[in-house]
Amino acid sequence: MLFSLSDDQRQVQDTIRRVAVDKVAPRAAAIDADGTYPQDMFDLLRDLGLFTLPFPGEFGGSGSMLSACVAVEELCRVCYNTAYLLIVQWVPFGAILAGGSQAQKDRFLPGLATGALRGAISTTEAQSGSDVAGIRTKAARVDGGYCLN
């Protein structure tokens, strides 16, 4: 299938490419070697509004999955771990959008889009690796939140 990017998508691509080269690339080796969470990169992605890319407009997003893919591609050119911050932010978005109630969508999706909420997924256990069907951890509601066991 042949297609070309729209002018808006090219603008996203150019902007992210410049940011990737100017801001992310100089930190890439340290991010990879350090093994700690790169809060400054999360803040950069949030401030650029990149978390909004795949979200539907009704939840504060841009509604462009292709622009989201372009963003990941451009960031991966210089630092996979920084690109992965976008992906991790978007994983719960997809799950909530596909299977969440309207109340859950209204509660969580706008915050994920702006970066006010942190996206995450927990899928690895010693006995099952990343096989989500084999996960044994349970979440139980307790006073004040949940207990993971």
C-alpha positions in Angstrom: 0.0 0.0 0.0 1.5 3.3 -1.0 0.6 6.5 0.7 2.2 9.8 1.7 2.0 11.8 4.8 -0.3 14.8 5.0 1.2 18.2 5.6 0.2 18.0 9.2 1.8 14.6 9.6 5.0 15.9 7.9 5.0 18.8 10.3 4.8 16.4 13.3 7.6 14.3 11.7 9.9 17.3 11.2 9.3 18.7 14.7 9.9 15.4 16.4 13.0 14.7 14.3 14.5 18.1 15.3 13.6 17.4 19.0 15.0 13.9 18.8 18.3 15.1 17.4 18.6 18.2 19.5 17.2 17.1 22.9 17.0 13.3 23.0 20.1 12.1 21.2 22.5 13.8 23.6 20.9 12.0 26.5 20.4 8.6 24.8 23.6 6.8 25.9 23.1 8.0 29.5 19.4 6.9 29.5 20.4 3.4 28.1 23.3 3.0 30.5 21.7 4.4 33.7 18.7 2.2 33.9 16.6 4.8 35.7 13.4 6.4 34.6 14.1 9.4 32.4 11.7 11.9 33.9 13.1 14.7 31.8 12.2 12.8 28.7 8.6 12.1 29.9 8.3 15.9 30.7 9.6 16.7 27.2 7.1 14.4 25.4 4.3 15.7 27.6 5.2 19.4 27.0 5.3 18.7 23.2 1.8 17.3 23.4 2.9 13.9 22.0 0.8 11.9 24.3 -2.3 13.3 22.7 -1.5 12.0 19.2 -3.6 8.8 19.0 -6.4 9.9 21.4 -9.7 10.8 19.9 -10.6 14.5 20.1 -13.4 13.9 22.6 -10.7 12.9 25.1 -8.3 15.7 24.4 -6.3 14.1 21.6 -5.4 14.6 18.0 -6.9 11.4 16.8 -4.0 10.5 14.5 -2.6 7.0 15.0 -0.3 7.5 11.9 1.2 10.6 13.5 1.7 8.5 16.7 3.6 5.9 14.6 5.7 8.6 13.0 6.6 10.0 16.4 7.7 6.6 17.7 9.7 6.0 14.5 11.5 9.4 14.8 12.3 8.9 18.5 13.5 5.3 17.9 16.1 6.6 15.5 18.0 8.1 18.5 16.6 6.5 21.7 14.3 3.5 21.9 13.8 4.0 25.6 12.4 7.5 25.1 10.1 6.3 22.3 9.0 3.6 24.7 7.7 6.2 27.1 5.1 7.1 24.4 4.1 3.5 23.9 3.7 2.8 27.6 1.5 5.9 27.9 -0.7 4.6 25.1 -1.1 1.0 26.2 -3.8 1.6 28.8 -5.4 4.2 26.5 -6.1 1.4 24.0 -7.4 -1.0 26.6 -9.7 1.6 28.2 -10.9 2.9 24.8 -11.7 -0.6 23.6 -13.1 -2.1 26.8 -13.7 0.5 29.4 -17.0 1.9 30.5 -17.8 5.5 29.5 -17.1 6.5 33.1 -13.7 5.0 32.9 -13.0 6.7 29.6 -14.1 10.0 31.0 -12.0 9.6 34.1 -8.7 8.3 32.7 -8.3 9.1 29.0 -8.0 12.9 29.3 -5.3 12.6 31.9 -3.4 10.0 29.9 -3.6 12.3 26.9 -2.2 15.3 28.8 0.4 13.3 30.8 -1.3 14.3 34.1 -1.8 10.5 34.5 1.0 8.0 34.0 0.3 5.1 31.7 1.7 1.7 32.7 1.2 -2.0 32.2 2.5 -4.8 34.4 2.9 -8.1 32.5 6.1 -9.8 33.6 6.2 -12.4 36.3 8.9 -15.0 37.1 6.8 -18.0 36.2 5.1 -16.6 33.1 7.4 -14.0 31.6 5.3 -11.7 29.5 2.5 -14.2 28.9 -0.5 -12.2 30.2 -2.7 -15.4 30.3 -0.2 -16.9 32.8 -0.1 -14.0 35.3 -0.9 -15.1 38.8 -0.8 -11.7 40.6 -4.2 -10.6 41.9 -5.5 -7.1 42.8 -7.8 -6.9 45.7 -9.7 -3.7 46.7 -8.8 -2.6 50.2 -9.5 0.6 52.2 -7.7 3.4 50.3 -6.9 1.5 47.1 -5.8 -1.9 46.0 -3.4 -4.6 47.4 -1.4 -6.5 44.8 -0.5 -10.0 45.8 
